[in-house]
Amino acid sequence: MPDDYIRLPHEVDGPPMLLFWTLDEILPVISMLFVGIVVGKLLPMLTIGVVIMHFYQKLLDANPDGLAMHLLYWYCGLTVGRKLTIPNPFSRIYIQ
């Protein structure tokens, strides 16, 4: 019977992680890595990516969770995940 145990994660709704960082925090570094490979300037682009990640982490620490998803929806009209009902993101005034 002890072999039938199932390991459960500690956080059910936790964001996807890559090493010590969440996926949205490490995304600037990864994108600058690809840009640096294409352009041929790997070290400067990685440095810029790490600086962007540092300031982005400060922005996320100062604001509530879900800020990146909110900004992505508010300014671009894009959603990540499965949503059933979503109001128009470009409509700034809602009349009830």
Buried (B, 14 or more C-beta within 10 A) or exposed (E): EEEEEEEEEEEEEEBEEEEEBBEBBBBBBEEBBEBBEEEEBBEEBBBBBEEBBEEBBEEBEEEEEEBBBEEBBEEEEEEEEEEEEEEEBEEEEEEE
